[in-house]
């Protein structure tokens, strides 16, 4: 009886079918948490990059006209 229970637990422990999905969920969770923590810094960086892209686009379009 105990041998059967032990084998059942061992087979459950070795079963890795859902491991890929769990890893993906954990990675996404870490990314979301980091984005929430550094939200203000990320917002400033993105705003800066978009501002630079806008000014470059405007200067390029002004040269064409």
C-alpha positions as CSV (number, residue, x, y, z in Angstrom):
1,X,0.0,0.0,0.0
2,X,2.7,2.5,1.0
3,X,4.7,1.5,-2.1
4,X,1.8,2.3,-4.3
5,X,1.3,5.7,-2.7
6,X,5.0,6.4,-3.0
7,X,5.1,5.5,-6.7
8,X,2.1,7.7,-7.3
9,X,3.7,10.7,-5.6
10,X,7.0,10.1,-7.5
11,X,5.2,9.9,-10.8
12,X,3.3,13.1,-10.0
13,X,6.5,14.9,-9.0
14,X,8.2,13.8,-12.3
15,X,5.3,14.9,-14.5
16,X,6.4,18.0,-16.4
17,X,3.5,18.5,-18.7
18,X,2.4,21.9,-17.5
19,X,5.9,23.2,-16.8
20,X,6.2,25.3,-20.0
21,X,3.0,27.2,-19.3
22,X,4.0,27.8,-15.7
23,X,7.3,29.3,-16.8
24,X,5.6,31.6,-19.3
25,X,3.2,32.8,-16.6
26,X,6.0,33.5,-14.2
27,X,8.0,35.4,-16.8
28,X,5.0,37.5,-17.7
29,X,4.3,38.2,-14.0
30,X,7.9,39.3,-13.4
31,X,7.7,41.7,-16.5
32,X,4.4,43.2,-15.3
33,X,5.8,43.7,-11.8
34,X,8.9,45.4,-13.1
35,X,6.9,47.6,-15.4
36,X,4.7,48.6,-12.4
37,X,7.7,49.4,-10.2
38,X,9.5,51.4,-12.9
39,X,6.4,52.9,-14.5
40,X,7.5,56.6,-14.0
41,X,11.0,55.9,-15.4
42,X,9.7,54.0,-18.4
43,X,7.2,56.7,-19.1
44,X,9.9,59.3,-19.1
45,X,12.1,57.3,-21.4
46,X,9.3,56.6,-23.9
47,X,8.2,60.2,-23.9
48,X,11.8,61.2,-24.6
49,X,12.2,58.7,-27.5
50,X,8.9,59.8,-29.0
51,X,9.8,63.4,-28.8
52,X,13.1,62.8,-30.5
53,X,11.3,60.8,-33.2
54,X,8.8,63.6,-33.7
55,X,11.5,66.2,-34.1
56,X,13.5,64.1,-36.5
57,X,10.4,63.4,-38.6
58,X,9.4,67.1,-38.6
59,X,13.0,68.2,-39.7
60,X,13.0,65.5,-42.4
61,X,9.6,66.6,-43.7
62,X,10.6,70.3,-43.6
63,X,13.7,69.5,-45.8
64,X,11.4,67.7,-48.4
65,X,9.1,70.7,-48.7
